Amino acid sequence: GCLIAVDKAGPRLERLRANLELVPASSATIIGADVRELENHSGLGDIRPGIVDAVLIDVPCSNTGVIQKRPDVQLRLKEGDIQRHADLQLELLCSAASWLRPGGRLVYSTCSLEEEENSGVVDEFLRQSPDWELQDSVMSLPWICGHDGGGAFLLTKSSQT
């Protein structure tokens, strides 16, 4: 298999590199790019849209699921931020989905508790993309699970496309 890890160029790439070094026998290509512009990146080799087996997209979000660790989230959020995040998340989800082959799997993940950034984004994606299905989802609520909160959604692309 081939693992390609993508994050925007910047300081987070070094942390990504360090984390991947902890995985035994992991051989990953790390690319600093925006997934919306990934098709134009030279480091992909033979990888192109429509042939990837699986994608995990952990989108930027409001961080409301990590307020216990980062109380500054409450002070940082402004009116309209959640909707702006949801709009960006939908763009990123659509871009990530374009890389998957028929029958491929996509996990959409946030560290947000907000419906707009979780099921709202997934529902809109499914409305726009009839060849995709929601297979499973889970919301982690900190006051119930005792750790950070967020959402995860398993989507599959129809094998008929």
Buried (B, 14 or more C-beta within 10 A) or exposed (E): EEEBBBBEEEEEBEEBEEEBEEEEEEEBEBBBBBBEEBBEBEEBEEBEBEEBEBBEBBBBBBBBBBBEEBEEBEEEBEEEEBEEBBEBBBBBBBBBBBBBBEEBBBBBBBBBBBBBBBBBBBEBBBEEBEEBEBEEBEBBEBEEEEEBBBBBBBBBBEEEB
